[in-house]
């Protein structure tokens, strides 16, 4: 394929240092189907910043695709609460 026909795969950060790094890596893992690893990174981001809307929403998405609907719903509700603050 020509270069224009392919989008390079995102690269994982080797050693995330910030909330943003963990969230970025978590989304990459999520897209790659590595949902448990993505969940762990979203949780790490939340341990650093409990009010991170993106990390909270991402955690909800990871829980949902793992079939953990009750936990996902609670997490999505918490996301809405954070948005209302």
C-alpha positions in Angstrom: 0.0 0.0 0.0 1.1 3.6 -0.6 2.1 5.5 2.5 -1.1 7.6 2.3 -3.2 4.5 2.6 -1.9 3.4 6.0 -2.0 5.1 9.3 0.8 4.1 11.6 -0.2 2.3 14.7 0.0 4.5 17.9 3.0 3.7 20.0 2.8 2.9 23.7 4.6 5.1 26.1 7.3 3.0 27.8 7.1 4.6 31.2 4.1 6.9 31.7 4.9 9.7 34.0 1.7 11.8 34.1 -2.0 11.4 34.1 -2.1 12.3 30.4 0.5 9.6 29.7 -1.4 6.9 31.4 -4.7 8.0 29.8 -3.1 8.1 26.3 -1.6 4.6 26.8 -4.8 3.3 28.2 -6.8 4.4 25.1 -4.2 2.8 22.9 -4.5 -0.4 24.8 -8.3 -0.2 24.7 -8.3 0.2 20.9 -5.9 -2.8 20.7 -8.3 -4.9 22.7 -6.1 -5.0 25.8 -9.0 -4.0 28.1 -7.6 -5.3 31.4 -4.3 -3.4 30.9 -6.3 -0.3 29.8 -8.3 -0.6 32.9 -5.2 -0.7 35.0 -3.8 2.4 33.3 -7.1 4.3 33.7 -7.1 3.4 37.4 -3.5 4.6 37.7 -4.4 7.9 36.1 -7.3 8.2 38.5 -5.0 7.5 41.5 -3.0 10.5 40.3 -6.0 12.7 39.6 -9.4 11.4 40.9 -11.2 14.2 39.0 -10.0 13.3 35.6 -13.1 13.1 33.4 -11.2 11.4 30.5 -9.8 8.7 32.8 -13.1 8.1 34.5 -14.9 7.8 31.2 -12.2 5.5 29.8 -12.4 3.3 32.8 -16.2 3.0 32.2 -15.6 2.0 28.6 -13.0 -0.6 29.6 -15.4 -2.1 32.2 -18.3 -2.1 29.7 -16.4 -4.1 27.1 -15.3 -6.6 29.8 -19.0 -7.2 30.5 -18.9 -5.5 33.9 -22.0 -3.5 33.2 -22.9 -2.5 36.8 -19.4 -1.2 37.5 -19.5 0.6 34.1 -22.8 2.3 34.8 -21.6 3.5 38.2 -18.4 4.8 36.5 -20.4 6.6 33.8 -22.6 8.1 36.5 -19.5 9.4 38.2 -18.3 10.8 34.9 -21.5 12.9 34.7 -21.1 14.1 38.2 -17.5 15.2 37.4 -18.8 17.1 34.4 -21.5 18.8 36.6 -18.9 20.2 39.0 
